[in-house]
């Protein structure tokens, strides 16, 4: 297992300023491995992941006033209002376990939420470091459409990376494998289009506000190698806060 890395600070070690917490904002399209990278970072950096989806589901599970309001809106096909999500994030950032930094998952989703986030980070002595995973959409489509699942035991396979021993049937119980509805090409293309429409303005927002941003090619590397690269970039962010000049590193990542 790779050695644990130190959570980066936005202040140089010889500075008299107080250390600034690192707020990692991780973007990546469906099938990019973003969830896997989040888990790697949680383990290696020892900081929590803040998921707005998890927070909303927890309130629904508890059945409190917020949870009931959320559930009613979701049943009506309505989005949870930005104001409520912003309040939940603000409360979560005030918890003691965020003292060394945190990873944001599912937030911000809009430029308006991005502006609120910048204000929250300033008030919590934190600085955003944006990691944007870039993957050729054709590769994503090939990855996801290759998924198969056993309808009986739920075992997952992939025709490219983890095929069954006998084509089309489960290794464990011999059941014929199925393609989940979410793994069909048309559904995947729609999800990728939605991601592009939602994320492009956010990437432009973070770039315009001068926040540290690294765009990393995640198309043809293993999850472990990608994790190593991300941690290298986070260490690069641990200096006095001056923005690096735009450019390309040797592996194609951009800052």
Buried (B, 14 or more C-beta within 10 A) or exposed (E): EEEEBEBBBBBEEEBEEEBBBBBBBBBBBBBBBBEBBBBBBBEBBBBBBBBBEEBBEBBBEEEEEBBEBBBEBEEEEEEBEBEBBBEBBBEBBEEEEBEBBBBBBBBBBBBEBBBBBBEBBEEBEBBBBBBBBBBEBEBBBBBBBBBBBBEEEEBEBBBEEEBBEEEEBBBEEEBEBEEEEEBEEEBBEEBBEEBEEEBEEBBEBBBEEEBBBBBBBBBEBEEEEBBBBBBBBBEBBBBEBEEEEEEEBEEEBBB
